Amino acid sequence: MSKKIISIFASLLLFASSSAHAISLGYVTGNDYLKLDENSRLSWLVGAMDGIMAESAMIEKDSKGPWLGRCINGLDTQQIKAIFEKELNNNPEGWHAPAAFIFRVKMEKYCKGKI
């Protein structure tokens, strides 16, 4: 990874940890996510989806596109948010974990067999 990318990533983590309320270790936990207002939740969710799709595109190199993009094709952002929040609300014992991990695991389960 180039020094420029690492520098940008580190700056984003620093910004996220200073701009959100008490985000620990530079990432958003389930607890942190649940404290966000509606617009911040939607922004976080879109960023999480973008990150997963970018990572998938780089690793998979599938001509059909990233697995998450293929899976959520046709779903509204509010619907994806509801799927994720249902997972959070039904599993409070995991709220201390990074929300991105919770989101990714949930979407992998949701997408299994759909793509």
HUQUIUR-V711041 format. One record per residue. N is the residue number from 1. OMEGA is omega in whole degrees, -180 to 180 (NA if undefined). BURIAL is 1 if it has 24 or more other C-alpha atoms within 12 Angstrom, else 0. Layout:
n-><N;N>
omega-><OMEGA;OMEGA>
burial-><BURIAL;BURIAL>
This chain:
n-><1;2;3;4;5;6;7;8;9;10;11;12;13;14;15;16;17;18;19;20;21;22;23;24;25;26;27;28;29;30;31;32;33;34;35;36;37;38;39;40;41;42;43;44;45;46;47;48;49;50;51;52;53;54;55;56;57;58;59;60;61;62;63;64;65;66;67;68;69;70;71;72;73;74;75;76;77;78;79;80;81;82;83;84;85;86;87;88;89;90;91;92;93;94;95;96;97;98;99;100;101;102;103;104;105;106;107;108;109;110;111;112;113;114;115>
omega-><-176;179;-180;180;178;179;178;-180;179;178;178;178;179;178;-179;-177;180;-176;178;-178;173;176;-174;175;176;176;-179;175;174;177;179;-179;-177;179;-178;174;-175;-179;179;177;179;178;179;-178;178;177;178;179;178;-180;179;-179;178;179;-180;-180;-179;-176;-174;-174;180;-178;179;179;-178;-177;-178;178;178;-177;-174;178;-180;178;175;179;178;179;178;178;180;178;-180;-178;174;177;179;-176;-180;-176;-178;179;-180;-175;180;-177;176;-179;180;177;179;180;-177;180;179;-178;176;177;-179;-174;-178;-180;-180;-177;NA>
burial-><0;0;0;0;0;0;0;0;0;0;0;0;0;0;0;0;0;0;0;1;0;0;1;0;0;1;1;1;1;1;1;1;1;1;0;0;0;0;0;0;1;1;0;1;1;0;0;1;1;0;0;1;1;0;0;0;0;0;0;0;0;0;0;0;0;1;1;1;1;1;1;1;0;0;0;0;0;0;0;1;1;0;1;1;1;0;1;1;0;0;0;0;0;0;1;0;1;1;1;1;1;1;1;1;0;1;1;1;0;0;0;0;0;0;0>
